[in-house]
Amino acid sequence: MNSQTKVCLPAWIFEQAQGDTNEIKRLVLEYMKRYDGYRVIKVSKRLAICETNRI
């Protein structure tokens, strides 16, 4: 069963990217590697909206 969850993203991602959307995407995907089984659907404000496989 897939469910959606939100992950609060750290401020350093947005500070380091300095508004560059490609850099934000790269940093978010790199950060999310620590969340096993989470797939990023979109980034909204400072949240990663993710799909995860939970039982």
Steps between C-alpha positions, in 0.01 A plus 500: 500500500643840403444801717608862486707664768672834546865545594615833639806610304791673675558871437858442379365345176329824402785720625758303306291489180442878504173474308635276220219246446730240344734524798208473744385186320848348511549578869153373596555172317841461663352574845212257449737207444505463878125421492492145368189422296393862456443637149475877462188607312546876538646770721255747648645788700743322733333159490574202282173326411591134472346168418603207713420132516360431845325194629 
